[in-house]
Amino acid sequence: MRRTFALVPALAATLLIAACGGGNMVSNAIDTINPMNWFGSRSAAPEMAPLPPLTNSVAVSTLWQASIGNSQRAIFSPAVAGDSVYAAAYDGAVARLDAGSGKQLWRIDAGERLTGGVGSDGKLVAVGSGKGEVLAFDVNGTALWKAQVSSEVLAAPQVADDVVVVRSADGRIFGLDAKDGKRKWYYQRSTPALTVRSPVGISISRGVAYAGFAGGKLVAINLDNGAVRWEATVALPRGTTELERVTDVIGLPVVTEREVCAVAYQGRIGCFDVATGQAVWGREMSSTSGLSLDARYAFVSDDAGAVHALDRIGGTSVWKQDKLHLRNLSAPLALGSEIVVADIQGYVHLLARDSGAFVGRVATDGSPVSTNPVMLPNGGFLIQTRNGGLYAFSAK
């Protein structure tokens, strides 16, 4: 039996214990605890930081706004492919919108309760369900095929080079043929007794899929046959209890021409050579959302609500913005001269790239932003909220 626990807004987490054998779902919550007790006895849970005032802020304009539907307890991320945005909701809604205007081009009912975001390469659109089904559609919304994986799909499938790569909640990765959904390969590794229940995703670059795992491992997998190119250690488990030893890679690995970087909960951030998996640098860090890179810096939201900028050459600290304490931040998005993060109350914050100072803020619908901001083709960015709001913003 493997147990999973969920990291949810403001550290009010739910401990989930579930069997992971066969095709069973792993979402049956049978006990709830306050994780403040994980870190010692406290008379009262700490409060999230109030929003700091803004001075000399940049203008943040709303390019368009749309609604896709509620996420419930799942975390849905939109996909941008070409000039289109694809988004999904828990009730089975899948929609295609024009990236420039937000105009809905089509909307369909997938016929299943969906539990993850959308993946698309501009030719095929893929989503996953709580029953472990992968559903594929063409760019006109016509159903193409349905495939079964071993358990529910929490993260968006990825589509590249005629392969749909899907991660199931039991930690297995499947490579499905984009033409008919037939299994081409799958990858499986052993997992610790206790893991984080999160939509940890897969990044694909130049024929290689990069995936992080429980226990702090990062693996590079050949897209054509599922063979492992290399395996690296982002972080090693520490502590005496199972909970203290949880060290799971979180969010999406970020891939550049020469390196791939990932971050682990209760662990480290590490960057590795894309060809060999050799460590380039690493430093202590704990995140529940992930990281991003630009030409000079690595940006990370830590699990206490601070945003860090680290030098990409050696990982040394450049700045730290800690005035968003316990606001359950998304991973940062590097957006030119600004960094974008979103929080549990639906606020989107813009920080100065070189100093971390607050330079902008905009509200959405007041519900949590549980997924990461996504870059739009026009230089703006896209936010999807828990209540199903889609917001396209620009800081120009």
C-alpha positions, 0 to 999 in steps of 0.5 A: 500500500502506498499513501499519498497526501495532498498539499492544498491552499494555505497548508490546510492539507488533507492526508490521503491514504489509498490503495494503488493497485490495479486501476483503482483511483487514489483519491479516497480521503479517509482522514484529515489533519492540520499539517501545522502539527507536522512541524511542532505544536502551535497554539494557532496556525499562522496567517497569510500575509496581507497584500503589501501596498503598491507604488509606481506600479506598471499597468496590467491590462485584461486582454480577455476573460472567459469561463470554462468550469469549476475544477473541484479538487482537481488542478487544471492547466490550460494549453497554448498551441499556435494561436489557440488556447485549450482548457478543460473542467471537472464536469467534462467540458473541453474548449478551444479559444482564440488566444488573441481574443478569447473567442470560443471556437468550440466547446464539447462535453468529454463525457467523463469527469476530468481530473487534469489539464489539457495537452496539445501540439496543435494537431491533437488535444488530450485530457485525462479522467478520474477513471484513468482514461485518456481522451483524444480529440482533433483540433475541431473537437471531434473525438478520436480515441480513448485509452486506459492507463493504470489510475487517474490522471492528475496532470495534463498529458503532453503531445509531441512527435506523434506520442501522447505521454501520460502520467497516472497517479500511481507514478507510471508514465505511458507513451501512447500512439497519437494515431490510435491511443495504443500503448507504445511503452510505459515506465514504472519505478518503485515509490516510497510509502508516503508521497505527495498527491500533486499534478506533477507533470512531464516536459518534452524537449528534442525527443526526450521526456523529463519527469520527476518522481517521489524520492527526489529523482529526475528521469530522462526518457526516450520518447520513441521507445521509453528507454531511460537515458539517465536518472539523477537525484534532485534531493535525498529523503531526510528525517526519521518519520515517513512524513519528514522523508517525503521528498517528491519532485514537484511541478514541471521540470524546466528544460533549456538547450543545455540544462534541465532544472527541477525542485523537490518538496522538502528537498532541493532545487537542482540543475542537470546537464540535458545530455548526461544528467550530471549535476550542474548545481543545486541548493536547499529549497522546498516548493509545492509549485515549481520553478521557471528560468530565463536567460540569467535566473532561476525563479522558485516559489517556496512552500512558505510563500517566498519567491526566490531568484537564483543565479543560473550559473551556480545557484547563488541567491540574487533576491528573495521576496517574502511578503507573500507569506503563506499565500500558496503561490503558483510557480513563477513565470518569467515575463521579460522584465517582470515575474508573475506569480498567482495566489490562493485568493486569485491575485496575480502579482508582478515582481521586478525581475532584477530586484523582486520588488512589487510592480503590479497586481491584478485580481481575478475571481477571488478563487485560488489559482492552483495552476501556473501562469502560461505564456501567450503568443502575444507576450501576455500570460494566461491564468486559470482559477479554481472556479474556472475563470480564464484570464488573459493579461498583459503588462505592456 
